[in-house]
């Protein structure tokens, strides 16, 4: 009888730790998906706000340069909205408890990598905007379009750089939770196991 009781206690301890790890993973995924959801709502709101505002302003621009600026802002934010909607949908329909540890690590790493690549692109957009404004000084026949598009690139790239920086920091703030989960897993060439700390 004592033998069976001992085995039951050992199994209960192992089950408890496995449940705790599953709960930790679900909690981490819930927080990570919430960060993504808020980010996509911010990006989508920026896009819709820009499209509406610039659409109204485009109906009566003060100059050709302003018309190009408004037009480019609209084009730019059609793309932002096209990125925000699927990202928001993914965050809303994904069940945090359905993701395995491998899927969690892959999604988290992928999101951080995408945000860093986007930040590098944002710097390129801003630089391109300043270059277009410089080019406008020597190309009189394209001055309005270069200056209008250049200003739009600087504005939109600046917003996206700030957005990506904040999103990256929010994701990075969650890394300790994933590290704590991964600390409980050991992988060798022969097996995968949980580390139990007493």
C-alpha positions, -999 to +999 in steps of 0.1 A: +000+000+000+028+024+009+045+016-025+013+027-044+009+058-022+045+068-030+040+063-067+008+083-066+026+112-048+054+111-074+029+112-102+010+140-086+042+161-083+051+155-119+016+163-130+015+195-109+047+207-125+035+199-160+002+217-153+022+247-139+043+248-170+012+247-193-004+275-172+028+295-175+029+290-213-007+299-217-002+330-195+028+340-216+009+336-248-020+355-235+002+385-227+022+382-259-010+381-280-024+411-260+007+432-268+003+423-305-035+431-304-029+465-288-001+472-313-023+463-343-052+485-329-028+514-327-014+508-362-049+504-376-062+535-358-033+555-372-040+542-407-077+550-405-071+584-390-046+593-416-067+581-445-098+601-433-079+632-424-057+633-456-088+624-477-106+654-464-076+677-468-069+663-503-103+677-515-089+713-510-051+714-509-033+747-505-006+736-531+005+708-554+031+699-529+004+695-502-018+675-525+011+650-531+018+649-493-019+641-486-020+615-514+011+597-503-001+596-467-033+579-479-014+554-500+010+547-472-018+540-447-037+517-470-006+494-466-005+500-428-042+490-426-036+459-448-009+449-422-029+457-391-061+439-399-046+404-404-023+409-373-053+420-352-073+390-365-045+366-356-042+380-321-080+377-315-086+342-329-055+325-316-062+304-285-032+310-262-036+275-247-034+258-281+002+269-288+030+244-280+063+255-265+080+252-299+052+273-316+054+299-289+092+303-292+089+304-330+061+331-330+078+352-303+112+351-320+096+358-354+077+388-342+107+403-325+128+398-357+100+413-379+098+444-356+136+449-358+136+445-396+107+470-398+126+495-376+156+493-400+132+499-429+117+529-410+151+545-408+154+539-446+120+555-452+130+586-432+164+588-450+146+584-483+123+613-474+151+636-466+169+626-499+137+633-519+135+668-503+171+674-513+165+662-548+136+686-551+161+715-549+177+705-582+147+691-601+124+720-606+099+701-627+094+674-600+098+697-570+063+695-557+060+657-559+095+651-544+088+675-515+053+662-509+063+626-510+095+633-490+076+649-462+052+620-461+080+595-459+095+614-430+062+616-411+051+580-417+086+566-412+090+586-380+057+573-367+065+537-376+100+539-361+085+551-328+057+524-331+082+496-337+105+508-309+076+507-284+063+474-297+098+458-295+102+471-259+068+457-250+077+423-265+111+424-248+095+430-214+078+396-218+111+377-225+117+369-188+084+349-187+096+328-217+130+324-202+115+311-170+095+285-189+125+275-210+146+271-178+124+242-169+131+223-201+163+203-208+172+190-242+199+165-249+207+145-280+187+116-266+158+132-248+137+162-238+126+166-202+114+189-175+136+202-148+120+200-114+132+223-087+124+216-051 
